[in-house]
Amino acid sequence: MVIGMRKLGMGMLLPVLLALAPLHAAQAEVPFFEAAVKAGDLPPMDQRLPKNPLVVTPMEGQTLGKYGGELRTLIGNPSDVKLMFVNGYARLVGYTPDFEIRPDILESVTVEEGRIFTMKIRAGHKWSDGAPFTSEDFRYWWEDIANNEKLSPAGPPASLLINGEMPVVEFPDPLTVVYSWSVPNPNFLSELAGAAPLLIYRPAHYLKHHHERHIDKKKLTPKQRIMMKSWAANHNRLDNLYKFDNPELPTLQPWRNVTPSPATRFVGERNPYFHRVDPQGNQLPYIDKLIFTVSEGKLIPAKAASGDVDLQARGLRLQDATFLKENEERSHYKVLLWETARGSHFTLFPNLNAEDPIWRKLMRDVRFRRALSLAIDREEVNDILFFGLAVEGNNAVQKQSPFYTEELRTKWATFDLDKANALLDDMGLTARDGDGVRLLPNGEPLTIVIETAGEETEQSDILELINESWEKIGVELFTKPSQRAVFRNRIFSGETVMSVWSGFEDGIPTAQSSPATRAPTSQTSYQWPKWGQYFETKGKSGEPIDLPEAQKLFDLYERWLATTDDDEKAKIWREMLEIHADQQFTIGVVGAILQPVVVTNSLRNVPKEGVYNWDPGAQFGVYHPDLFWFDK
């Protein structure tokens, strides 16, 4: 942990020094705001910036830019408007392209003994509506939201819980916030830096008007008093910093969504109080507007090829690359191929918390999970759908990780129908119907309904190939697509017996990376949602872990949290990865898929090479989209 903390300390130093570097003389106003400044509706730029703005230096291959333009992109459904928040990637602390953590919104962070985090806010930093951003915004979240039973019935997020202990939170002055525990919390900064981060602040000046603790009930009309009975629901509806669907909610992101839902076209306008500048003192972002248009997922490649986007990766697959390349010259764009970092691109999730007792017993039998994995012809999937360019194997780690081994990738993941059939026979599943499908103990055919979010045809193509090989071991597969919200709720409730999603986001972990996702700590781990929910709600809902191997993973995770020794952390990581490969809690198919990125010819500063990943990475976020600009 000492090495990790040294790296962190050095990583945090550079932006602070840059922020203190003298800027050029007063800069020209951002053209987008000139009229508002002239009319007196907006203060000039030097009064909108913090006293010490974050100076962002372009990376190698990037240049200083010019103001203006509207960046067009396509999203698959209205809820994806949150990608303005994800890709804007303004965080208290954030990852660099090298995946080191450095201050961003914060001016500095001091870490003592790995357990005391003193956060300094930039003097003069303001929300997008011009209100001051201070420690009061942190206090409001901690005292009035996280610890309010009506707004947060389960209390503060479980990710803040270390050995059963919540942090001591202090606000010494308007620019200082201190989080401390009695033991180290190695997850804290990475939680703050995530694509969907732990948001420990809120715009108090806005939300207080909707909070019973801050409303003078004597001044309310009778109708307003009645409405106060549902104040918590109204507060939660308005408080969506991450979902980004309330245009009235102030933000700290480079662009603010100005389009209320429901809509099929969302507009993000530049934040007049954004805290970053380029080395010449020009306030970022360079681009004035983001235009997010909702499109059917299957139409996104065709629309991208027609030149309807300026930057697009979401909705594009490696299979689209050839078609997209053929249209580069006609539609004036270029296609980049970025690496991905997930443990597996396509993964099956047996639901160990399935409600049906027969399926629950089946999914919890490791022989069943191993048999299904052994009966997948990954080479066929790779050759037919990914031009043989993918890496076949488990939902484990990629070769860039220090923990990578061939055994982690291939254990129980080679194509072996004889061994798969033997495992199912050993379970007593020997009876078959007239079509050769094995029978369950209740006499019904062994037909696995695999549920998907129905957003990508690629999933259906892979499942069709898996079905062909599973038929050879007497297992039938049926695909059930549904909308993403319905899909997730069915998994969480235990109605789903198996689902499809991508694998572990962090496929290139180091000893300092949190192994939380490899243990039952989150409801969104589709292999054990109720165990994860039990942890997240501190036992108020969900189910306690009742499988020894899963409990072992949880115990190892707690050991990782407690130790400050990097060698011990690495040892714990290796043991957890070995358990996953052996137990097949998730069944990976192929990974290391290249991600096509369509970039219009006039858009500058998009790296030619990059890693397209959710967390860490925030898709384009770590490459600073606020530095992207149009050269027209």
N, C-alpha and C positions, 0 to 999 in steps of 0.2 A: 504493500500500500504506500510505502514511503516513495518509491519510484513514481507510482501513479500520481501522488500528490505533488511531487516535484514537476512532473510534466504539466500538471494542471496549473500550478503556480506560474510557470513560464508561459503557458498558453494564455493565461489571463492577463499577463503583463503587457503584451504588445498593443492590443487595442486601446488600453488606458493611455499608453505613451502617445499613440497616434491621436487620441482624443485631446491630449494636452498640447499637441503640436500647433504652432501659430498658423492660423489660416491667412489666406490672402486678404487684401483689403475688401471692404464691403462689396459683395457680389450683386450682379444685376438680379432683379426680381424674376421669379419663375413666371414665364409668360402666361401660363394658365391662370395665375392669380393676379395679374397686373390690374385688371379692371376692378376686382374686389378691393385691392389695396388702395387704388386711386379713389374709389368711392368711400373709403373709410370703413368698409365692412370687414376688413381683415387687416391685421397689423403687418408691417413689412417683414421680410424674411428674417432679418437679424433678431427681431423680437419674437419670432415664432420658434426659433431653434433653442435647444438647451444651451446653458452657458458653455458646456463642453460637449458638443455633439460628437457622435462617433464618426471618425474619419475612416471611410472604407476605401482601401487602395485596390484598384483592379488587379486581378490575378494575371499570371503570365498568359499572353494571348488576348487579354482584354485591354480596352482603351478608355480614355475619358470620353463621355458621350455628349449628346445634345438633347435638349428638351423636346417633348412633343410626341404625338402619335397615340393610336389606340391599338392595343394588342388583342387579337381575336383568338379564342380557343373554344373548343366544344366540350360539353360535359354530358354525361349519360342520364342524369336526373337532377331535379332542382336542389336536392340536398347537397350536391357536389359544389354548391356555391361556397362551401367551407374551404375549398381549395384556394380561394383568395387568401384565407388566413394561413393555410398550410404553406403555400409557395411564397407568400410574402415573408414568412419566416423571421418575424421580429419576435425574439424571445428574451427573457431575462438574461439567460446565457444561451449560447447556441453553438452548434458544431461548425467547424471550418470544413473545407473540402477534404482535409486530411483526417477528419473526424476527431479533432481535438476540441475541447470545450473552452470557450472564451466569453467574456461579458459582451452584452449587446445592448439591450434596454438599460441594464444596470451599468453604472460607471465602473464599479469594481465589486469583487467578492473576495472576502478573506476567509480562508478555511483553517480552523485550528483543531488539531487532533482528529481530523476527519469527522467531527461531530458538532462544531460550532460554526455557523455560516453567517457572517456579517455582510449584509448587502447594502451597498451605497447607491442611492438614486441620483440621477443627473439633476443638478440644480437647474430649474427653469424648464424641465421637461413637461410637456402638456399633452393632454388627450386630444383627439382629432377635432373636438369642439372648442378647444382653447382652454379648458379647465386644467388646473395644475394636477400633475401626477405626483403624489406624495405617499408617505407611509400610511396615511389615512385610508388609501385604497387597499392596502394590505390588511390593515386592521379591520376594515369593513368586511372583507371576505372571511377572515378568520373568526371574528366574534359574531358578526350578524348573519353570516351565511353558513359557513362550515360547522359552527357550533350552535346553530338554530335548529331545533327539532322539527319545526314545520318545513323548513327549506331543505334540511339535510337530515332526514330521519335516522340514517345510519351513522351520523357524525362526520367528522373530517375524513378525507380519502384514506383508504387503508394503506396506500403507498407511503403515507407519512408515519405509519406505525412500525416501530423497530422494537422487537422483543416485547410486544405488548404495550409499548410506551409511545405516547404522542409527544410531539415537540413542545418545548417551552418557547413561546413566541413573544418577542418584545419589540417595542417601537420607541426607541430612545429619543428620536427627534424626527422632524418631517422628512428627512432624507436618509434615515437608517432603519433597517429591519433586521432582526436577529432571530434565526431559527437554531435551536440547540437541543441536543439529546444527550443522555448520559453515556451513550456508546456511539461509535461511528455510524454514519448513514451514507454508505458509498453510492446509493441510488439517487440522492437528492438532486444533484446538478443535472444528471442525465434525464431525470423526470421533467425538470424545467426546460430542457433543451429539445424535447420530443416534437415530432410532427403534430401530434395531438397532446400538447404538454399539460403538465400539472399547472393550472392557472391559480396562483395564490394571491391574486389581486383582482379588483373589480372597479369600475368607475363609480365610486361611492356617491359623488354629487348627483348622478343620474338615478341610480337605483334607490337611494334613500327615500325618494318621493313615493316609492311603491312598497315600503317596508313598514310594518305596523309599529315598530319601535321608534320610528322617526316621523311618524305622521301625527299631527295634533288632531286628535279625534273630536275635540270640542268645536273645531272649525268645519267639520264634515256635515253635509246635508243628510237627511234621513236615508236617501237613496244611496249615498256614498257609504254610509255606515253599514248598510246591508251588503254592499259590494265588498266591504272589508273582510267579510267572512271568507272570501276566496282570494285574499291578498297573496297568499303563498303561491298559489297556482299562477296568478298573474305575474308575480315576481320571477318565477322560474321561466315563464314564457318569454319575458323580456331579456332575461339574463343568459344570452347565448353568444359569448365572446368567440367560442370556437365554431359553433354552427354558422355564425356570420349571417344570420337571416333576419336580424332586426336592424334596419338602417339607422334607427334613432340611437342605438347603443354606441357610445363613443369607443374608439379603438386606438391602438398604438401601432397598427400595421401600416405598411407603406401606401396601401390603397384601402378605401372604405366602401363597402357595398352601399349603394344608394337605391337599390331596387327592393321593395318589399315583396314577400312571397304571398300568394303563388305567382310565378312568372316563368316564362320560357327563355327570357333574355335578361341577364343580370349585368349591371354596369358597376364597375369599381372605379371611383375617382380618387386621384392622388390626395393623400392626407396632408393638409397644409402645415401640420405641426410635427411631421416625421423627424426623427432624431438623428438621421444619418446624413452625412455630406460626403462629396468626393474630395480628393486632395486639394482642389482649387476653391473649396468652400461652397460649391453648388449643392443646394439641397436635393437630396434624392427623394423619390425615384426620378429617373429620367422620363419614363413613359407616363403620359397623362391619365390614360384610362385602360382598364381591362374590360373586355366584352366577353362574357361567358354565355354561350348559347346552348340550350338543351337540345340534344339530338338523340335519335335512336342509336344505340351502341353499334349496331351492324352497319350503319350508314357513315360512321365517323371516318373509316379509311377512304371511302369514295369522296367524301367532302374535303378531306385533307388533300387528296390527289387533285381535286379541282381548284385548289388554291383558296379555299374558304377559311383557312386558319393562318395565323402567323407563327404559332408555336403549339405543337401538339405531340403528346406521348400517350396520354390516357386514351384508351380505346383502340390503340394500335398494337399489333402483334408482329412477331418476327415473320410470320407467314405473309404479312402485308408488305414486307420490305421490297420485294421484287416489283410488285405493282406500283408502289410509291416511287421507286427509283425510275421507272419507265416514264413517269409524269413530271420529273424534276424540271426539265427545260421548259415544257409547255406551261407549267403553273408557277414557275419562278420560285422554287424553293430547293433546299437540299435535305437529304436524309442522313442523319447521323445514327450510329449504332452504339448505344451506351451499354456498359456492363450492368448486371443486376447482382444483388448480394443476398437474396433470400436463401434460406436453407433448402427450399424446394419451390419451384415455380408452380407446381400442381400437386396438391396433397389431399388425401382422403382422411377424414376425421371420424373414426368410430366413436359414437357417443356412449361413454362408459356410464353416463347418468341417464340413459334412456328409461322412460317410464314403464314400457312394456317389460314385464319380468323375464320373458323368454329371451328377448333381444338384449336386455341388460346382461343376463348371464352369458350369452353368446359373445357379446362385445368385450366382456371382461376376461374371457379365456384367451390367454396369450397364444395358444395354438391356433385359434381362429384368425387372429390378426396376422400371425406369421404366414398362415396358409394363403390368405388373400394377397399379401405382399409378394410371396413367391410365385403366385399365379399371374402376375402382371408382366407382360412382355414389353419391358421398357425400351429395348432396342428398336422394336417395331414402332412404338410411339415416337421415338426420337427421329427415326429415319423418315417416317411418313409426314409428320407434322412440323419437325424442326430441322429438316435438312441434315440430320446427323450432327448438328452443332451443339446440342444440349449435353449436359452431364447427367447420366442415368444413376439413380440411386435414392438413398434415404433422404428424409427431411432432417439433415444434419448440419454440417458446416461446409463452406466452400474452401478451395485450395489456398486462398489468401489468409485463412485463419491459422494461427500456430497450433491449433488443436486438430487440424485435419489429418485423418488417416484413411487408408483405403478400406479398412474394416468398418469404420463408421459409415462410409458411403455404401458398402455392399452387403453388410450383414443382414440376412433374411431378405435381401433385395435383388437376388439373382433370379433368373427365370428357371424354375424347377417344378414342373407339374407333378412329377412323381412324389416329391417330398410334400408338396401341398396336399395332394390327395391322401397321403399317409397320415398327415396331421389331422385332417377332417375325419378320416376313418377312426383314428385313435380317440377322437371325441365321441364316437358312437353315432356319428351322422352318416350311417351306411345305407339307410333305406332311401330309395329313389322312386320318382313317379315314372310314368310311361315315356316322358321326354328326357329322362336322365337327370332331372333336377333333384338334388338331395331334399329330404324331408326334415322339417323341424320336429322336435319332440311332440308337438301337438298335431302332427300329421300334415301341416301346411307346407307348401313348397318353400325352399330357402331362397326367397326373392328379396334382395336388399334394395330398399328404396333409398336412393342417394339424392339428397336435396341440394339444389344449387340456387344462387341468387339470380340466375337466368339472365346475366348480363353479357356473357361471352360465349359465342358459338364454339370457341376452342375447347371449353370444358365438355361440351356435348360430344365433340369429335374424339377427345381422349377417352371419355367414358364408353363410347361405342367400341373402341378398340379393346378396352379393358373387359367389356362384356363378352367379347368374342373369346378371350382367353379364359375368363372365369367359367364360361360354359363348359370348358374341358375338365373342370373340377366339380361340376354339378352345382354351380352357384349362378343364380339368375340376377341380373341387375336391371333396375328400373329407375329412370331419371325423373325427378320432380322439380321443375323450376318454379320460383315464386319471387315476389318483390323482396328487395334486400331486408326491409324492416320485418316482413312476415317471416322470411327465412331465418333471421336471427332469433326472433321471438319463439319460433318452434324449436330451435335448438336449445335455447335457454330453459324452456318448459319441459324438455325431455321427450317431446313428440317425435323429434327426428332421431333416427337410429344411426344415420351416417350422412355426412355432408362433405362438400368440396370447397376448398379455399386455397389460398397460397400458403406456403410454409412459414417457418420462423423468419421474421423480418431481418433480424441480425444474424446473417449467415457467415459473418467474418468476425466473430467475437475475439476479444483478448481476455486476459485474466481480470482486467478492471471492468469489463462489460458486465452488466447485470444479467444473471441467469434467471430472472424472475419469470420470464415466459416459459421456461423449461420446467417450472413447478406449478402446482395448482394454485395460482394467485389471481387469476382473472376469469371473469365470466365469459369473456370473448375468446377463451381457449376452448374451441369447439369440441375437443375430446373429453373435457371434464367441466362443463359450464357451471354445474351446481356446486362443485368443490371450490371453484374460483369465486363464485358468488358468496359462498360461506366465508371465505377469507375477506373479500371486499366489504362485506356488511358486518364483519366482526361477529359472525355467528347468528345474526338476526334473520337471515334467510339462506336458502341453499341447503346443502348437505355437508356434514363433516366427511373428511377423507376416510374411506373404509377399504382401501386397497393397499397392502404393504408396500408395493413398489412405488406407488404414487406418494405415499407418506414419506418414503425414503428420499424422494426428490425434494419434497418440502423441507425435510430436516437438513438436507445438504444446502439448500438455498439459505436457510437460517444460519448455518455455519459460515457460508460465504459472507453474509452480512456482518457477522461478528468478528471475522479475522481481518487484520490489517497486513498480513503477510502475503505478498504476491505469489510466492510459490505454493502456498496453501490454497489460495484462490484458484490457481491454475489446476491443481490436483482435484479440487471440487468440481470444476468445470468438466474435466475429463471423465470423472465418475458419472456425472449427470448425463453427459453425451453417450456414454457406454450403456447406461440404463435405457435411454430412449431407443438406441439402435437395437438393443436386445428385446425390448418389450413391444416395439412397434405401436406405441400409443398413437402416433400419427404415421400414415403410410405415404411416404414421398414417392414421386414417380420420376420427374426430370427437373433439373435446375440449371443455373448459370445461363439462362436464356438472354440473348441480346435484345435490348429494347429500342425499337425504331423511334427516332425523334425528328419530327418534321419542323424545319426552321425556314421561314420566308427569307429570301435573299437579302432583304434590306435590314433584317434584324441583326444587331451586333452584340458581341460579348457572351453569346451562348457557347460554352466550351465544346470543342469538337469531340473531346473524350470526357466521359463522366461516369458516375455510378448512379443509376436510377433506382432509388430505394425509398421506402416509406420512412422507416425509423431504425437507425439514424439516416438522415438525408432530407426528409420532407420533399421528396421528388426533386424539383428544381431549387428548392429553398436554400441549400448550402452553397449554391453558386450565385447567390445574390441577384435575383431578378430585378431588384431595384437599380442594378447597374446595366441591365439590358437597354438598348436604345435603337431607334430607327435612323438609318442613314438614307435619307431621301433627298 
